[in-house]
């Protein structure tokens, strides 16, 4: 199958950054900032603290990388990967709180939050849970309706966002396996995590050019995305992102931030 694009394609590269807490560090933020175009920065609920948020915002601005608020459940102990039942009003307020905290540091660094992306269990739950998806959307609308919302194609989150008049951006995951329903394979199941830089890069180029890729059980699924994520805490995240950027460039695909 040819991977040569017939017309110029454009894609953003994003990664989750600032996912430490206090003296604990996770991921190679500075190395990833040299490769990506958008940084999903933890806002203190699943990871991150004021010192980390300020440092990563300043580093992102110095490299011309767009800043996004990666909002999650109030779950430091579980890294935001445990689904939480929470009433809609409280979730909306939690998301507003996180956006505002990061936006303060982004503005001190000479920029601002440009988009919002849920993290972990909140991201996955907002794929199908209308109440939680709507609560996240209400937070973005309430804080700043010009912010973009990044999410999984076909999710309840993006559907509610469009209904609310928000601009949305579809996302694909380079380092995650997909089910036959085009959702992410749970991390507890085989095939959830991918770590071969070359295979990851080739898979994403094929997805961008053809709009399709294989699920973990070999089913061809439709996937369309304007942004590609490599998780900052994935083993070999930097090597994967470098390989991905190289493969995209060689395929004639332009790489630039979707938010500026």
Buried (B, 14 or more C-beta within 10 A) or exposed (E): EEBEBEEEBEBBBBBBBBBBBEEEEBBBBEBBBBBBBBBBBBBBBBBBBEEBBBBBBBBBBEBEBBBBBBBBBBBBEBBBBEBBEBEBEEBBBBBBBBBBBBBBBBEEBEBBBBBBBBBBBBBBBBBEBEBBBBBBBBBBBEBBEEBBBBBBBBBBBBBBBEEBEBBBBBBBBBBBBBBEEBBBBEEEEEEBBBEBBEEBBBBBBBBBBBEEBBBBEEEEBEBEBBBBBBBBBBEBBBBBBBBBBBBBEEBBBEBEBBBE
